[in-house]
Amino acid sequence: MKNYKDWNLQLPYALWGYRTSIQSSTKATPYSLVYGMEVVLPIEIVVCSLRTVLESEIPKVDWSQRRYDQLCMLDKKRLKALYHTQAYQRRLKKAFNKKVRTRDLKLGDLVLKVIQAPIQDANGKFKQNWKGLYIIKQIYSGGEQ
């Protein structure tokens, strides 16, 4: 890359690297979750790696059956990746929640009101998702108001 303006020329290589790297959240590569097998790197074809040599010696009928079996197991592999992702998210949530400090609101504090639905203006741009600066004047304690 000659300068920062050539970033778009490097994008395919960055995407290739991302798609063929094992992700910590899924414990699998995005490529394998889409195609059901690990990627064959271009260098493996040029140098004739053990994997490519062994695959080239398999008869086509056996290779087709093996590939079919891999594709049948793809749902199981994706489900396993989903379980890994859920466990990863639980660990992240637990670590994040350890650092969160709760703060009790009291009379006179300034607060913002969150607007739940995304709001767009006439040009299609998103507006702020909060409203106000409100002063707490009364605090209700549960049940009746």
C-alpha positions, 0 to 999 in steps of 0.5 A: 500500500503506497498511501492511505488512499489505497485502502480499498485495494487491500480490502479483499486481502483483509476480508480473506484474512477475516473469513479464514481466521478462527473467531474467538466467539464461534471457535470456527472460521466464517468460511467453514460456517458457510461452506462446511469445510476449511478453506484451501489456501492458494499456497497449498495448491502450489506447494502441494500440501499433504491435505491437497495430495490426499484429497487428489488421490481419493476417487471422485465418488468417495470425495463426493460422498465425503463432501455430502457428509460434510454438508449434512453436518453443517447444521450441527457445526453452525449450532455448535458455533451458536452455543459458543457465541452464546457462552461468549456473550454471557462471559462478556456480559458478566465481565461488563456487569462487574464494572457497572456501578449503579447510581441511585437517582434523587430529587433534583438530579438531571435525567434524559428520557430515552426514545425507544423507536428510531426516529428519522427526519424528512431526509432519512437521517436519524435524529437523537434517541433521547429527549429533554433534560428533565429534573426529578421532582418526585420519586414514586416507590413502587405500586400506586402512583 
